[in-house]
Amino acid sequence: MQGIGVLESLQELFAADPDVVDRERLGALIRHGRAVRGFLDAADVRFSRRSRQLAEAGQSESPMAVLMDEGRRSGKEAKATQDRDRVCEQFDGFEDALAAGDVSGDHLDVLARLTRNLADDIAADVRTEAADLLASASNDYVSQFERSTKERIACITSQHAPEDEAAELDRQRAESNMKRWTDKASGMKMTLLSLDPIRDSAFHTAVEAQLARLRQDPANAKVPFSLLQVEAVMAAVSSDASARRIPEITVHVDHESLCHGRHDDTLCEMSDGTPLPVGTAQRLCCEAIISAVVIDPDGTVRQLCAEQRTANRQQRRALRAMYRTCAHPHCEVGFDHCRIHHIQWWSQGGKTVLTNMIPLCETHHHLVHEGRWQLEMTADRITTWIRPDGTTWWRGACNDRTEPARRANRPRPKARPPDQLLV
């Protein structure tokens, strides 16, 4: 029956003249084209599978080579077909839906990309949701399917190991790098930046701000956009680095997650849809401009609340008078390179008052939020550092401008004792 439907679609396409049809007829022809394209994409999947079977039996070259040689495909297209073959084998119903034109090859490409490097146990759980994934792919645009599938996988991942998201962000931060070389053909200097999502967002926010400024200048009316982008990058990196700036990163997170951590319906992502660990969002809230947006269940924005900045200038001056460095007992990072952390987190009702604030460098700020260490502080600023397992690691005065703290409670050994778990 499926083949008959494809033949009918082919006949309709052969008989029609798209140049003169009206909108209704054009839509019908596009649907016929979708059916034929789906049938051919599904056939390619079967070709790839059979090529693999023949190659395993020593009777053929690799599927990729067959598709490139016989189908005149690029390596990228052949690889995509192999990935679709994997998806169809792992997720029930997708091959039939592709052949019927109910889902597109692009839907399968999204699923292949998002499941390619998953751990075995997580991948197995994702496969159990094949029916729901197929329903989503059949009804949603590719972009919507990608978004919902990312959320589904993030939820499954968090159930296996809640710290995986934070670990992934740590890995991305550790692998961030910059490469610079000279292109031999053109003599142009090439720079490649590989950044984790947080730093990438901060970088591009700065560039976009400079680009907006340049585009408003009438003198740049005829300057090509690509050149303005270059000038914007130069302006962003040439700006006064000594001026302290609040992070310009937009994070969309629901109130329940922000206050109490991840749950089944957590929304925590950057403006482009990149998932973000809840702990990272909570850490960013320590020093940020917070805009509360009240949204009705149907998605309509009902209220946009006023922005609220956390530590103000006077409070930072007061804290600077008490602290030379990060409040961690073995950290030498200067106060001006620290963030102001709320002992009782702002997202959990903590007040922006001096008795609830302490300076932490990026490393130890990350340790408290994503690393799940706990901090307690008394009214006279005696601070207790507690490991994730509940063990008290260190207790003492942390405001290092006081004489007792410098003399007794704030030792700075050159070598750390082996039992002190520091990051």
Number of C-alpha atoms within 10 A of each C-alpha: 6 12 12 9 15 23 15 15 21 17 12 15 17 9 9 14 11 13 7 9 12 9 10 8 13 16 12 14 20 14 14 22 18 21 26 23 19 24 24 16 20 26 15 19 25 18 18 25 19 14 21 20 15 15 15 12 9 10 11 15 13 17 22 21 18 19 22 17 12 8 11 12 15 14 13 10 14 22 18 20 26 22 20 30 21 17 23 21 14 16 19 17 15 28 26 16 19 26 25 21 24 18 26 24 21 16 22 26 17 21 21 19 15 14 17 13 9 14 10 9 11 18 17 12 14 20 16 13 13 16 14 12 21 21 15 19 27 19 12 15 14 20 13 13 21 22 14 16 21 19 20 16 18 19 17 18 21 17 15 12 11 17 16 15 20 19 15 14 18 15 12 16 16 11 12 15 12 10 9 10 11 11 10 8 6 7 9 10 10 10 10 10 11 14 17 18 19 21 15 14 19 14 17 16 17 19 21 15 14 20 20 13 11 19 17 10 9 9 9 13 11 8 12 9 13 9 11 17 18 13 15 23 19 13 17 20 12 9 11 9 9 7 7 9 9 12 17 15 20 20 22 19 18 20 17 15 20 24 15 13 15 20 12 11 12 18 21 24 19 18 12 11 15 14 19 22 22 26 24 21 22 22 24 23 21 23 20 19 18 17 14 16 15 15 13 10 7 6 8 9 11 10 11 11 11 11 11 11 15 20 21 11 9 9 16 19 12 11 19 18 14 17 19 17 24 28 24 22 22 16 16 13 17 16 21 15 13 19 23 22 25 28 20 17 20 20 19 14 10 13 16 21 12 14 14 20 24 26 28 25 23 14 16 21 23 20 19 21 20 22 19 15 19 19 17 14 20 11 9 10 16 15 22 18 20 18 20 13 9 10 11 13 13 14 17 17 21 27 29 20 14 13 11 14 17 15 10 10 18 21 11 12 9 7 7 11 9 7 7 10 9 14 8
